[in-house]
Amino acid sequence: MEGVGERLARKCEQLDIPLLGIAPAERWESLPFHPWVPPEFRPRGIYPEARSVVVIGLPVELPVLETTPSIYYHELYNTVNRLLDDSAYRIATMLSELGWPSIFVPRDGYGSLDVLKDRPTAFFSHRHAAYLAGLGTFGVNNMLLTPRYGPRVRFTSILTTAQLPYDQIMEGDVCVRCMRCVRSCPARALEEGSYPETLTKKDRCTTYNLNLAEDHISPCGVCIKVCPVGEDREQYGRKDARMYDDPERFAEHHRAWEHVRAYSGRPGKNYDRGSDEVA
Ligand code: B12
């Protein structure tokens, strides 16, 4: 007879979910680095009955992301978000129906970027969940980097009472510390620091995204676009991340991105305005 772990893997396959990781809820108590997720943000702080956390990941298509900031990436972001939420809800429902009460966590969980300026965190962190479920390691850009897609993957989680076969935490470092993300950030929100190597100036990032959102071209995503890590770069024939700084050698690509951007936002507008005020 098929066990609950196998049933879950089959469901993910049916839903076209390429990344699946599972962590026991106790892993949040082990404080793998500092500062760690406060108790109320941990699975049992949200769902005291939780025994396991299932994390799923969907890729962000690199050639679309390359057009950012654009209506094209904005639409891709919405599509991936919708699929993540729908899939997580369906997985939670399936587990509950099998006799293991489960709940989905939305892929983001904040009302608006304005709300984030005063309270910059969500009630649950999928990045930390994905790390504990063995899907990748933290990078200089503050994102979770996976071998397959680098940071170009979005996650969501399911909190479940089911006991499942767990994945090991990934060892080593997926990030190559090239600092391309730090140099490329248009909001100057990333800086080299002590933990985990960089600190994000969240308010700068949020303000920049707020400016983009006015013209329906948020989020930014440059720090995940320029990351040289990920098998997806090879898949799309974009192994060399220097292509973004070389409009002559990669003229066709730069022309394509400019074309899309010309139909997004307002040409000539400086979306970075205001970032300095909130530094
Ligand atoms: C709020 C938020 C934002 C805000 C704030 C950004 C920020 N720098 O945190 C805004 C809207 C600006 C934003 C932007 C982006 N985001 Co965002 N965002 C979130 C959200 C909703 C919540 C994050 C959170 O609150 N975590 C909980 C707290 C506890 O964790 P934390 O903030 O990471 O804090 C920890 C550490 O950073 C550290 N720390 C924090 N502050 C400090 C300060 C000091 C001094 C020290 C030492 C340590 C430290 O301690 C904490 C505990 O370990 C998550 C979705 C989710 N619910 O998880 C997505 C999420 C993190 N975002 C994501 C992405 C992809 C992005 C963008 C690339 C935009 C895009 N979609 O294209 C940018 C990247 C910005 C960046 N480089 O950090 C993905 C990441 C996927 C991945 N592969 O890792 C997530 C997981 C969404 C998803 N469902 O997939 N985001």
Residues whose N, C-alpha, C, O or C-beta is under 5 A from the ligand:
A	BS01	B12	P35 W36 V37 P106 R107 D108 G109 P120 T121 A122 F124 S125 H126 R127 N141 N142 M143 L144 P151 V153 R154 F155 Y195 T200 K202 C205 T206 P219 C220 G221 C223 I224
